[in-house]
């Protein structure tokens, strides 16, 4: 079972993609069991919304992912969130996080501008994490990342994280297991020769560079010089099957639709939408926490030896 429920906070900001809100809430629940000690690094922070909520922060109905979304290029696999249109008003930050993170690192400057506006990160750094990290040895007490599988090399990424960690420092990582692609049918579009699944996948199978088994992860961590403090699986087969499809095909239409609404209508419909979805997602959230099937993701806490 999860120690904390983050579902409402994630559903508020990701209401048009409830399957993603569900997965993010489950991930936040796993991560929140471990402290983020300063100095800290969010490696691949994106717009910062996920980590802000994981730290206990919350937004009002006025702000969400879709204030900065541009649906153009959705079916050409463009990152429709990599835009800068509106920053959150400080009044939209209705609950302060329980801690701040010292540094956010991401390759996308539009996302970092959004992250910086949250006043959750003390510094932001724009760089490609496939390159050596622009930090001195032993700079951080904690490194968090949920994007390492977008990078070229598992081993190179973990070595760089170990380099910038202090002795005894910890890395909190979310990593896909090999079973992840078994649970998500769109990742098998080539095998099934399906054009519909290729469109549904939207290039995710190409951008997700690698997966890793528990035994491979344990062996690699030990070889690099990490002690495994904790490990758990999360995101059950049911959850991932829902996430793989969900409202994804309708996303560009939904994004265009809300831009046509008046602000009052947008808030009214959003509130009703969330109220309608909450009981369904709550039960799915609880089912994932009780699942005895191997999840498609690892959450691991590694300590530098």
C-alpha positions, 0 to 999 in steps of 0.5 A: 500500500502507498503511504501518501495519496497524490492522486488529486494533485496530479489529476488537477494538473493532468486532467485531460490525460487521467491515465498519466495522472494515475501513473504520476500519483503512483510514482510520487507515492513511491518516491515520497517515502525517501527524503530529498536531502540538500544539496539536491539535483532533479536530473531531467526535471521537465517543467517541474510539475511532477517533482513539485507535487511529489514534494507536497506542493499543489496547484489551484484549478487555474493552472495545469499542463495545458496552459503551455501545450501546443497540439501542432505536430502531435501525430508527427511525434513532436513534444507538444509540451515543449512550449512557453505561453503562460507562467503560473500566477503565484496565487495558483501555487495553493500549497507550498512543497515541504522542501525545495530542490537545489538544481533542475537540469533539463535539455529543454529551455521552454520547460525550464522556464516553466520550472523556474517560475514555480520557485521550487528550484534554486537554480536551473541548468540547460544541458543534454544529460547524455554529456558529462554533467556540468557539476563538480565531483561530490556536489550533491547529497541527493540525485533524483531522476525518472528520465534515465531511460531516455538517455543513451547509456544506463551505465554511463548515466549511473557513473555520472550520477555516482560522480556528482554524489557525495560519499553516502549520498543517495540517488532515487531512480524510476526505471522501466523493467523489460516487462514494461514493453510487454504490458504496453501493446503500442510498443509492439507495433512493428511485431504486430505490423499495426499502423494504428499502434504505431500512431498510438505509440507516437515514437515512444518506443524509439525515445525509450532507449532501454529497459532493465531487469532487477538482476541487471540493475543490481549487478550494474549498481554493485559494479559501479559502486552503489549500495542498493538501499531499497527496491520496489516494483510499481505500475501494475500490468493493468495500470500500464495497459490503461496508460498506453492507450487512455485518452492519448488518441483524443489528446490533440482534439481535447487540447484544441477544444479547451483553448476555445472555452472561456476561462469560466467555462474551462474551470467549470468543465474541468471541475466537473471532469475531475469530479467524474473521474475521481472515483474510478481513478481512486479505485485503480490507484488502490488496486495498483498498490495492492497488486501482486503482479510484477510492475513494469517499473523499478523504484530504486534508492542507491547509495554511493559507497 
